[in-house]
């Protein structure tokens, strides 16, 4: 079942306000477990994790910046 525009908008806010900060804390924790790797490895891990977090939520964020397609003119 597809999410409505309003539901996608609400879920995107929840993901950005709650999920993303939690994911950032998790990523920093993973880097800390590596005990100060080289700057290039650290950068590669951050870039990879920065891309990976958005892939599962692509369908939620798609079209959120556009006007509501179901709204009456």
TANOR-V405589 format. One record per residue. N is the residue number from 1. RES is the residue in one letter. PHI is phi in radians with two decimals (NA if undefined). D_CENTER is the distance of its C-alpha to the mean C-alpha in whole Angstrom. Layout:
{{N:RES:PHI:D_CENTER} {N:RES:PHI:D_CENTER}}
This chain:
{{1:X:NA:22} {2:X:-1.39:19} {3:X:-1.41:18} {4:X:-1.28:19} {5:X:-1.06:18} {6:X:-1.10:18} {7:X:-1.15:16} {8:X:-1.10:13} {9:X:-1.13:14} {10:X:-1.14:14} {11:X:-1.12:11} {12:X:-1.13:9} {13:X:-1.14:10} {14:X:-1.10:10} {15:X:-1.09:7} {16:X:-1.29:6} {17:X:-1.56:10} {18:X:-2.01:10} {19:X:-1.21:7} {20:X:-1.13:6} {21:X:-1.06:9} {22:X:-1.14:10} {23:X:-1.17:8} {24:X:-1.11:10} {25:X:-1.08:13} {26:X:-1.12:13} {27:X:-1.13:12} {28:X:-1.14:15} {29:X:-1.10:17} {30:X:-1.09:17} {31:X:-1.11:18} {32:X:-1.14:21} {33:X:-1.16:22} {34:X:-1.37:23} {35:X:0.94:26} {36:X:0.95:25} {37:X:-1.24:25} {38:X:-1.09:26} {39:X:-1.07:24} {40:X:-1.25:23} {41:X:-1.17:22} {42:X:-1.08:19} {43:X:-1.10:18} {44:X:-1.10:18} {45:X:-1.14:16} {46:X:-1.13:13} {47:X:-1.16:13} {48:X:-1.09:13} {49:X:-1.20:10} {50:X:-1.18:8} {51:X:-1.44:8} {52:X:-1.11:8} {53:X:-1.13:5} {54:X:-1.47:4} {55:X:-1.03:8} {56:X:-1.19:8} {57:X:-1.81:7} {58:X:-1.01:8} {59:X:-1.16:11} {60:X:-1.31:10} {61:X:-1.45:9} {62:X:-1.15:12} {63:X:1.46:15} {64:X:-1.18:14} {65:X:-1.36:15} {66:X:-1.52:19} {67:X:-1.11:21} {68:X:-1.08:22} {69:X:-1.22:24} {70:X:-1.61:25} {71:X:-1.23:27} {72:X:-1.42:30} {73:X:-1.19:32}}
